[in-house]
Amino acid sequence: MSKEVSRRTFLKILGGGLAGVAAGGAVLKRHEIMAFLDADKAAADAGQDMGKVATRYYAPLGKDLSLLGFGCMRLPTRFSAQGRVIDAELGGKMIDFAYRHGINYYDTAWFYHDGQSEEFIGQALKQYPRDSVFLADKMPTPVLESLNQAKDIFQTQLDRCQVTYFDNYMLHSLSSREEFDRLYIQEGILEYLRQEKSRGRIRCLGFSFHGDVPFFQYLMDQYPWDFCMIQLNYADWNDPGEAPSGSRQAGDLYRKCREKNVPIFIMEPVKGGNLADLPPSSEAVLKEMHPDASMASWALRWVGSKEGVITMNSGMSNLEQVLDNIRTMSNFTPLSLAEERAIQRSLGKSADSAAIPCTYCRYCDPCPYGVDIATVFQLYNRFGEPFGIDMAHPDRADDAKKRQFLARYQNNLERNQRASRCTACNTCLSRCPQHIPIPRDIRAIDDMVQQFSRDTGKVVI
C-alpha cells in the first residue's frame, strides 16, 4: 500500500457516520493510521462536518458535556529505553481526533500510566481554549497519609496538567468508611478540597467509588457532592430487590444517585473491554439483531440510555476503538425495549462463562512478590476460557490447546511475573474494585499451568 490512506479507504472508514474499523472497516497499519488522522484534520480545517458525539447538560457547570469521555488510563504505548511509555505522537493525534468529533471531557489520575497520563493529557489539551475542554483528576486515596501530602499532590497535579483548575475533581477509589473517615474527615483532606473549590481551583467536587452499597449510601446521605463516578455496565447491574454480589451492585448505586439527584459519571461502561469480546453464544444473540454493530456499541448504548448519566469514560488505546465509540455516540439512540431484551438474552447465554471478571485496571499492583496479576488473568480470559480451557477442569483440554496456551503464557510473562510466584499474602484483595478472589484464581491458574506442563512435557516455572 502507499504511505497515504487512499480516498476509498478514507471514505470507507468515515462514511455512514464513521463506520468504525472495529465494526467491520479496514485494519490500518501505523503509517496509515497517521495519514488517516492527518486527512481527517485537513477535512475539518476545510470546514467539512464529520459528525460530533452527543452531549448532556451538566448543571453544576451549566455546560454541555460530551456523553462519551476520553479515559486516559489505557492510552497507546510504545517501548523506549525507559521501558513502556505513552506513545505521545499517536496519543496526541487520537486526542485531537476525539476533540474535533465533539469529545470535550478528559479523565486522568495520579496512578494512570505510572504518572505519565497527567503530563501527557496536560500537554495534549494545551492547544485548545481552556473553556472548550473539561478536565477531571483525582486525589489518590490509596497512597494518602497526611493533609500536607495531599496538598503537595494536588499542586503537582495542577502543574503536571498545566492548568489552574480542574473542572471535576474526585476523591479517588473510595472503598471503605474507615479509610474515608481517617483520611478525609479526621486528617482534614475533604475540608481542604472544599477550600480549593472555594478558591476556584476545583469547579466541581465528587468521588469515584469502589466500595460496598452501605458505604455508598452513607456517603450520599451524609455529605453534599456535585457529582459522583460509579462503575456501570449491563453485566454489573442488579435489579431492585436483587442482593448485590461481587461487582453486581451497579443498580443499587445508580438508584441512590437518582434518589439524591446527583449527576452520574461512568467508568468501565465496557467493563475493561470484557463486553467488547463476548462468548460466541452471547455475541450471536446481539449479532442477530444488528449484524454490523460492535459488541462495545451495545454496552455504550446501554449506559447512555440511563437517565442522569452525564458522561461515560472509555479508555481508548487505539484508533479502532476511538472510531467505533465515536460512531456509536455520534448517532446515539437509546436502546429500544427489544434491544434491552436482546441484552438480557445474551447474558443468559453467557451465564456459564468461566471468564474472570477482571477489567485490567491494575489497581491490584504492585504485587509484593512480582506477579503480573492483570496479565495472568488477561491471558486466561483471551486465550484459555474462550477456547474451552477451564481452570477448574484443566484435564478437559486437549494437548494441542494446552500447548498453545502454554506458549502464550511463556511468551507474555517473565518468570518472575508468573502465577507461581503468588504466596496468597492477600495484599491484592482489598484493592480489587471487582471483588475478585485474586489469590484463589491466581493459584488455580498456576495449578492449571503446572498440569499442562506435566501433560505436554513442556517445562514452565
PLY file of the C-alpha trace (Angstrom):
ply
format ascii 1.0
element vertex 461
property float x
property float y
property float z
element edge 460
property int vertex1
property int vertex2
end_header
0.00 0.00 0.00
1.04 3.59 -0.43
2.04 5.61 2.59
-1.13 7.66 2.17
-4.58 6.41 3.03
-6.45 6.05 -0.22
-9.56 8.15 -0.73
-11.56 4.93 -0.96
-10.26 3.71 2.42
-10.76 7.14 3.97
-14.37 7.29 2.82
-14.98 3.69 3.87
-13.90 4.49 7.41
-15.66 7.83 7.71
-18.67 7.03 5.57
-22.05 6.21 7.05
-21.36 8.26 10.15
-17.90 6.89 10.94
-18.21 3.22 10.02
-15.55 2.25 12.54
-12.68 -0.02 11.78
-13.57 -2.25 14.72
-17.12 -2.58 13.41
-16.10 -4.01 10.06
-13.91 -1.37 8.40
-10.28 -1.64 7.29
-7.47 -2.55 9.67
-4.75 0.03 9.24
-1.01 -0.04 9.81
0.64 2.71 11.86
1.62 4.91 8.90
-1.91 4.55 7.51
-3.39 5.49 10.88
-1.27 8.63 10.98
-2.21 9.54 7.41
-5.88 8.94 8.19
-5.76 11.23 11.21
-3.97 13.91 9.20
-6.58 13.61 6.44
-9.39 13.96 8.94
-7.79 17.10 10.37
-7.40 18.56 6.89
-11.07 17.85 6.20
-12.08 19.56 9.44
-9.84 22.56 8.62
-11.60 22.74 5.25
-14.95 23.04 7.01
-16.27 19.53 6.42
-18.50 18.40 9.29
-17.58 14.80 10.12
-20.14 14.44 12.92
-19.89 15.01 16.66
-20.80 12.91 19.68
-23.99 13.58 21.63
-23.92 15.85 24.69
-25.66 16.04 28.07
-26.27 19.16 30.16
-24.20 19.26 33.36
-25.99 21.58 35.78
-23.09 22.20 38.25
-21.09 23.82 35.43
-24.03 24.99 33.35
-22.37 23.45 30.28
-22.94 20.62 27.81
-20.51 17.75 28.23
-19.92 15.01 25.70
-21.80 11.84 26.56
-18.59 9.99 25.66
-15.49 10.93 27.63
-11.88 10.03 26.89
-10.48 7.97 29.76
-6.70 8.33 29.97
-5.89 5.06 31.75
-5.32 2.94 28.62
-3.55 5.26 26.18
-1.44 3.81 23.36
2.07 2.89 24.47
5.45 2.12 22.94
8.74 0.68 24.14
11.63 3.05 24.91
14.94 2.97 26.73
12.93 3.83 29.88
10.56 0.91 29.36
6.94 1.18 28.22
5.81 4.78 27.83
2.82 6.58 26.33
3.05 6.90 22.55
2.77 10.69 22.62
2.62 11.11 18.84
-0.21 8.64 18.25
-1.96 9.50 21.51
-1.86 13.21 20.71
-3.39 12.64 17.29
-6.10 10.45 18.81
-6.94 13.17 21.35
-7.08 15.74 18.56
-9.37 13.48 16.52
-11.63 12.99 19.54
-11.77 16.74 20.18
-12.70 17.51 16.58
-15.51 14.98 16.79
-17.01 16.52 19.89
-15.38 14.77 22.86
-14.74 17.54 25.37
-14.36 15.54 28.61
-10.98 14.02 29.55
-10.37 11.95 32.68
-6.93 11.27 34.18
-5.49 10.25 37.55
-2.28 10.17 39.59
-1.78 6.43 39.06
-2.55 6.16 35.34
0.44 5.06 33.27
2.65 5.36 36.36
2.17 9.12 36.50
2.64 9.76 32.77
-1.05 10.25 32.00
-1.44 13.62 33.72
1.57 15.12 31.97
0.51 13.71 28.62
-3.07 14.98 28.70
-1.97 18.36 30.03
0.33 18.79 27.05
-2.20 17.40 24.57
-5.00 19.76 25.65
-2.87 22.92 25.68
-3.66 23.63 22.02
-7.39 24.15 22.72
-9.16 27.01 24.51
-9.32 26.07 28.20
-13.06 26.65 28.43
-13.69 24.26 25.50
-12.40 21.19 27.35
-13.35 19.69 30.69
-10.59 18.01 32.66
-11.09 15.58 35.55
-8.43 14.42 38.00
-8.44 12.60 41.33
-6.87 12.63 44.80
-5.09 9.22 45.02
-6.68 7.77 48.17
-4.60 4.53 48.30
-1.30 6.41 48.80
-2.54 9.15 51.14
-1.13 9.50 54.63
-1.44 13.17 55.61
-3.00 16.53 54.77
0.34 18.02 53.79
0.95 15.18 51.36
-2.49 15.77 49.82
-1.69 19.45 49.35
1.58 18.58 47.60
-0.15 16.05 45.35
-2.89 18.48 44.33
-0.40 21.17 43.36
1.70 18.62 41.48
-1.37 17.54 39.54
-2.16 21.12 38.50
1.46 21.56 37.42
1.56 18.27 35.50
-1.68 19.08 33.70
-0.57 22.69 33.08
-3.89 24.10 34.30
-5.04 26.45 37.06
-8.18 24.47 37.89
-9.88 21.12 37.41
-13.46 21.01 36.17
-14.19 17.79 38.06
-12.06 16.60 40.94
-12.61 13.34 42.78
-11.71 11.52 45.94
-10.32 8.54 44.06
-11.40 4.95 44.58
-13.27 5.22 47.87
-13.59 1.68 49.18
-14.16 1.75 52.95
-15.70 4.05 55.54
-12.75 3.56 57.89
-10.31 4.82 55.26
-12.61 7.70 54.27
-13.10 8.84 57.89
-9.41 8.54 58.73
-8.08 10.42 55.72
-10.76 12.75 54.50
-12.50 13.64 57.78
-10.01 13.23 60.64
-6.96 14.27 58.59
-8.97 17.16 57.08
-8.37 16.40 53.41
-12.04 16.76 52.43
-12.22 20.19 54.07
-9.01 21.18 52.26
-10.50 20.17 48.90
-13.62 22.20 49.70
-11.35 25.18 50.33
-9.70 24.63 46.96
-13.17 24.62 45.43
-13.98 27.94 47.07
-10.71 29.30 45.63
-11.77 28.21 42.14
-9.06 25.60 41.66
-11.76 22.92 41.72
-15.02 23.63 39.92
-16.95 20.50 40.96
-16.08 18.09 43.78
-17.11 14.44 43.83
-15.73 10.94 44.26
-15.13 7.70 42.39
-16.37 4.59 44.13
-15.20 1.00 44.62
-16.77 0.06 47.96
-19.97 -1.68 49.02
-23.56 -0.44 48.90
-23.91 0.55 52.61
-20.78 2.73 52.39
-22.09 4.36 49.21
-25.41 5.12 50.85
-23.59 6.65 53.83
-21.56 8.94 51.57
-24.61 10.07 49.63
-26.75 10.65 52.74
-24.18 12.41 54.91
-22.23 14.65 52.52
-23.08 17.02 49.67
-21.48 16.18 46.30
-21.55 17.90 42.93
-21.33 14.52 41.18
-20.07 11.00 41.62
-18.45 8.38 39.39
-19.55 4.76 39.57
-18.89 1.60 37.62
-21.95 0.96 35.49
-22.48 -1.60 32.75
-25.12 -4.19 31.97
-23.07 -7.07 33.37
-22.79 -5.37 36.79
-26.45 -4.33 37.06
-28.70 -5.66 39.82
-32.43 -5.07 39.82
-34.43 -3.66 42.77
-34.64 -6.30 45.46
-31.76 -8.31 43.98
-28.97 -8.52 46.54
-25.62 -7.15 45.33
-22.97 -9.79 44.71
-19.32 -9.04 43.88
-19.30 -6.24 41.33
-23.02 -6.78 40.60
-24.24 -3.76 42.56
-24.45 -1.09 39.88
-28.23 -0.94 40.03
-28.22 -0.06 43.74
-25.58 2.64 43.23
-27.37 4.14 40.23
-30.74 4.25 42.01
-29.19 6.02 45.01
-27.70 8.67 42.72
-31.09 9.25 41.15
-32.75 9.45 44.57
-30.28 12.21 45.61
-30.36 13.86 42.16
-26.56 13.67 41.90
-25.13 13.80 38.33
-23.54 10.49 37.37
-20.24 9.91 35.59
-19.41 6.39 34.50
-16.29 4.25 34.48
-15.95 0.84 32.86
-19.04 1.03 30.58
-17.49 -1.83 28.60
-16.11 -3.50 31.77
-12.46 -3.17 30.83
-13.13 -4.47 27.32
-14.86 -7.63 28.55
-18.17 -6.58 27.00
-16.45 -5.89 23.68
-15.35 -9.52 23.44
-18.28 -11.71 24.43
-18.53 -15.50 24.31
-19.65 -16.62 20.83
-23.08 -17.70 22.06
-23.73 -14.29 23.62
-22.40 -12.39 20.62
-24.65 -14.37 18.29
-27.75 -13.11 20.11
-26.78 -9.47 19.55
-25.47 -10.01 16.02
-28.82 -11.47 15.05
-30.45 -8.10 15.73
-27.65 -5.80 14.46
-25.11 -7.73 12.35
-22.80 -4.74 11.81
-22.81 -3.33 15.35
-19.79 -3.94 17.56
-20.27 -5.52 20.97
-18.79 -2.37 22.56
-21.50 -0.24 20.92
-24.19 -2.27 22.69
-22.51 -1.61 26.04
-22.15 2.12 25.42
-25.74 2.49 24.27
-26.97 0.60 27.35
-25.19 3.04 29.68
-26.13 6.10 27.61
-29.80 5.12 27.82
-29.81 5.66 31.60
-31.26 8.96 32.81
-28.91 11.03 34.95
-25.76 9.79 33.23
-23.75 12.81 32.07
-20.59 11.24 30.66
-19.25 7.71 30.33
-15.48 7.38 30.18
-13.99 4.90 27.77
-10.29 4.07 28.00
-9.36 4.07 24.31
-5.96 2.66 23.42
-6.16 2.53 19.62
-7.80 4.27 16.69
-10.22 1.42 16.06
-11.77 1.91 19.49
-11.97 5.69 19.06
-13.67 5.34 15.68
-16.18 2.76 16.84
-17.07 4.69 20.02
-17.48 7.98 18.17
-19.56 6.27 15.54
-21.86 4.92 18.24
-22.18 8.17 20.15
-22.46 10.45 17.10
-25.66 8.70 16.05
-26.75 7.95 19.59
-30.18 6.48 20.10
-31.34 4.95 23.39
-31.93 1.22 23.41
-35.38 0.03 22.44
-37.27 -2.46 24.59
-36.44 -5.17 22.06
-32.72 -4.33 22.28
-32.86 -4.37 26.10
-34.36 -7.84 25.91
-31.66 -8.96 23.50
-29.01 -7.96 26.02
-30.82 -9.92 28.72
-30.91 -12.96 26.44
-27.20 -12.60 25.73
-26.50 -12.53 29.47
-28.37 -15.78 29.85
-26.23 -17.35 27.16
-23.02 -16.30 28.95
-24.12 -17.34 32.44
-21.91 -20.43 32.26
-18.80 -18.48 31.22
-15.73 -19.26 33.33
-14.04 -15.95 32.49
-12.57 -13.94 35.37
-14.34 -10.53 35.68
-11.07 -8.58 35.63
-11.09 -5.17 33.91
-7.24 -4.98 33.86
-7.33 -1.68 35.79
-4.16 -2.72 37.68
-5.35 -1.31 40.99
-4.01 -4.58 42.44
-0.45 -3.55 41.51
2.19 -3.85 42.73
2.20 -7.42 43.93
4.82 -7.75 46.72
6.10 -10.90 45.02
6.07 -9.59 41.45
3.06 -11.41 40.00
1.64 -9.57 36.98
-1.92 -10.26 38.08
-3.73 -8.42 35.28
-1.72 -10.11 32.52
-2.18 -13.57 34.05
-5.95 -13.02 34.09
-5.93 -11.46 30.63
-4.10 -14.45 29.13
-6.61 -16.84 30.65
-9.62 -14.77 29.55
-8.38 -14.32 25.98
-6.53 -17.50 25.18
-7.89 -20.02 27.65
-11.58 -19.74 28.54
-12.82 -18.80 25.02
-11.15 -21.97 23.66
-12.76 -24.29 26.16
-9.97 -24.26 28.74
-11.40 -24.17 32.26
-9.04 -23.61 35.18
-11.46 -25.59 37.37
-11.27 -28.58 35.00
-7.88 -28.40 33.22
-7.98 -32.10 32.34
-10.76 -31.45 29.81
-8.48 -29.56 27.38
-6.76 -31.49 24.59
-2.97 -31.45 24.22
-2.98 -29.03 21.27
-4.89 -26.40 23.28
-2.64 -26.98 26.28
0.50 -26.36 24.21
-0.98 -23.27 22.57
-1.91 -21.77 25.93
1.49 -22.55 27.46
3.22 -20.84 24.53
1.14 -17.69 25.06
1.77 -17.84 28.79
5.55 -18.15 28.48
5.88 -15.55 25.73
3.92 -12.86 27.56
5.15 -13.29 31.13
8.68 -13.19 32.52
9.41 -15.94 35.05
9.20 -13.53 37.98
5.76 -12.32 36.83
4.03 -15.70 36.63
1.30 -17.09 38.85
3.74 -19.49 40.52
5.18 -16.50 42.43
1.92 -15.98 44.34
2.17 -16.64 48.10
-1.51 -15.87 48.83
-0.45 -12.93 51.02
-3.84 -11.32 50.20
-2.39 -7.82 49.72
-4.29 -7.51 46.46
-7.73 -8.45 47.82
-8.73 -5.09 49.30
-7.55 -3.23 46.20
-9.72 -5.02 43.64
-12.79 -2.98 42.61
-14.35 -6.13 41.11
-14.01 -8.04 44.41
-12.27 -10.92 42.65
-10.76 -13.59 44.94
-7.41 -12.91 43.30
-5.13 -15.30 45.24
-7.57 -18.17 44.73
-7.84 -17.61 40.97
-4.11 -16.96 40.53
-3.29 -20.22 42.27
-5.91 -22.06 40.20
-4.31 -20.76 37.01
-0.87 -21.80 38.26
-2.19 -25.28 39.09
-3.59 -25.46 35.55
-0.31 -24.31 34.00
1.67 -26.87 36.00
-0.69 -29.66 34.95
-0.44 -28.58 31.29
3.34 -28.63 31.68
3.30 -32.19 33.03
0.82 -33.38 30.39
2.78 -31.97 27.45
6.33 -32.30 28.73
6.82 -28.54 28.28
8.64 -27.16 31.33
7.13 -23.98 32.84
8.46 -22.42 36.03
0 1
1 2
2 3
3 4
4 5
5 6
6 7
7 8
8 9
9 10
10 11
11 12
12 13
13 14
14 15
15 16
16 17
17 18
18 19
19 20
20 21
21 22
22 23
23 24
24 25
25 26
26 27
27 28
28 29
29 30
30 31
31 32
32 33
33 34
34 35
35 36
36 37
37 38
38 39
39 40
40 41
41 42
42 43
43 44
44 45
45 46
46 47
47 48
48 49
49 50
50 51
51 52
52 53
53 54
54 55
55 56
56 57
57 58
58 59
59 60
60 61
61 62
62 63
63 64
64 65
65 66
66 67
67 68
68 69
69 70
70 71
71 72
72 73
73 74
74 75
75 76
76 77
77 78
78 79
79 80
80 81
81 82
82 83
83 84
84 85
85 86
86 87
87 88
88 89
89 90
90 91
91 92
92 93
93 94
94 95
95 96
96 97
97 98
98 99
99 100
100 101
101 102
102 103
103 104
104 105
105 106
106 107
107 108
108 109
109 110
110 111
111 112
112 113
113 114
114 115
115 116
116 117
117 118
118 119
119 120
120 121
121 122
122 123
123 124
124 125
125 126
126 127
127 128
128 129
129 130
130 131
131 132
132 133
133 134
134 135
135 136
136 137
137 138
138 139
139 140
140 141
141 142
142 143
143 144
144 145
145 146
146 147
147 148
148 149
149 150
150 151
151 152
152 153
153 154
154 155
155 156
156 157
157 158
158 159
159 160
160 161
161 162
162 163
163 164
164 165
165 166
166 167
167 168
168 169
169 170
170 171
171 172
172 173
173 174
174 175
175 176
176 177
177 178
178 179
179 180
180 181
181 182
182 183
183 184
184 185
185 186
186 187
187 188
188 189
189 190
190 191
191 192
192 193
193 194
194 195
195 196
196 197
197 198
198 199
199 200
200 201
201 202
202 203
203 204
204 205
205 206
206 207
207 208
208 209
209 210
210 211
211 212
212 213
213 214
214 215
215 216
216 217
217 218
218 219
219 220
220 221
221 222
222 223
223 224
224 225
225 226
226 227
227 228
228 229
229 230
230 231
231 232
232 233
233 234
234 235
235 236
236 237
237 238
238 239
239 240
240 241
241 242
242 243
243 244
244 245
245 246
246 247
247 248
248 249
249 250
250 251
251 252
252 253
253 254
254 255
255 256
256 257
257 258
258 259
259 260
260 261
261 262
262 263
263 264
264 265
265 266
266 267
267 268
268 269
269 270
270 271
271 272
272 273
273 274
274 275
275 276
276 277
277 278
278 279
279 280
280 281
281 282
282 283
283 284
284 285
285 286
286 287
287 288
288 289
289 290
290 291
291 292
292 293
293 294
294 295
295 296
296 297
297 298
298 299
299 300
300 301
301 302
302 303
303 304
304 305
305 306
306 307
307 308
308 309
309 310
310 311
311 312
312 313
313 314
314 315
315 316
316 317
317 318
318 319
319 320
320 321
321 322
322 323
323 324
324 325
325 326
326 327
327 328
328 329
329 330
330 331
331 332
332 333
333 334
334 335
335 336
336 337
337 338
338 339
339 340
340 341
341 342
342 343
343 344
344 345
345 346
346 347
347 348
348 349
349 350
350 351
351 352
352 353
353 354
354 355
355 356
356 357
357 358
358 359
359 360
360 361
361 362
362 363
363 364
364 365
365 366
366 367
367 368
368 369
369 370
370 371
371 372
372 373
373 374
374 375
375 376
376 377
377 378
378 379
379 380
380 381
381 382
382 383
383 384
384 385
385 386
386 387
387 388
388 389
389 390
390 391
391 392
392 393
393 394
394 395
395 396
396 397
397 398
398 399
399 400
400 401
401 402
402 403
403 404
404 405
405 406
406 407
407 408
408 409
409 410
410 411
411 412
412 413
413 414
414 415
415 416
416 417
417 418
418 419
419 420
420 421
421 422
422 423
423 424
424 425
425 426
426 427
427 428
428 429
429 430
430 431
431 432
432 433
433 434
434 435
435 436
436 437
437 438
438 439
439 440
440 441
441 442
442 443
443 444
444 445
445 446
446 447
447 448
448 449
449 450
450 451
451 452
452 453
453 454
454 455
455 456
456 457
457 458
458 459
459 460
